[in-house]
Amino acid sequence: MDKNIKFTVGNVDEGYKTVEIFIGEKVAYKILRSGLLGVDKKFSDDVKVSYEWFDELDALKIFEWEKNYSSNSAGGVQWELTFKDGENFYRGQGSNAYPEKWERFLDWLDELIPELEFVNRGRLEKISLTYSEERLTLDRREKSLTLDKKNSRHIYSLGEEIKKIFDSAQKFLDGLEPEASEVKIGAQINFEIVRHDGSTETVETFCNENFLPGLTNLLEEIHSCAADLTAEIFSPKAAADTNRQGKYIFCKVQFKGSYKHYTYRTDDETLAVGDEVDVPVGKNNDVAQARIVEIGYFDEYEAPFPVDRIKTIIGKHVELEWENY
């Protein structure tokens, strides 16, 4: 039975993409609009697709989608979809809100019309973390988590929760600064990354406090999304806690309106990346407010600055009532 799909998605800043798909014994499509400025209409020749591609359309269960999805946030992504299959007809739309199977739908479109890039080419598709004798693998397409331990393998199905985990993984990777991998302190962790365009990347870093908070957040996100996850995932925190004992704490801070980082010492182990602190500046040691952007723990011989000559953080910044006036 013939099927017809018409789909528009986009926003004011990046423009809109509109495509119409014809599905019968053969598959073809029209590109009606391709971005911000160009219309670039195009009618395809017959396109060869897999049986799995047809099956995935049925699995999307589009006729069960709501007619309207919207959020309270302004702007953002708007979309509209019509789908006709014989006597069945669906028309839906959304603004900054989507059906549960939204990403699967974009993957389905992207396989047919990759030139429109419905999916970001740099999107993370697969991540493997190797730590000591353990390996953790996250697979977006399979929606699975595989944990290989020394004497066992544990496989978990994550369903649509996989998106939250990959969002958290992207935030963690974005927070890794190049110089962090040069500080070879702590236990080594290797990341093997596969992106949507097929490109691969290997990142070698070390389990130290310079990136530990982000990794801890990632592991916590995995546990919150995988309700049946009972096997213990490797915990780099224990190694990091051992490594920090008896070491000097150095913090890089950033002042408001400046892109530069400045290094201070502290003895306060409760300070964390993102904390607002008061620090002495200049010859007169005037008090200024700054934000911690990185924390490192070093033996005296490894310290980036002489420990007896570097200025010390005064403490966490406390906002006073008069500062609000």
Summary of the structure (lengths in Angstrom):
residues: 325
radius of gyration: 25.4
end to end distance: 68.3
largest distance: 81.1
contacts: 868
relative contact order: 0.08
helix: 24%
strand: 38%
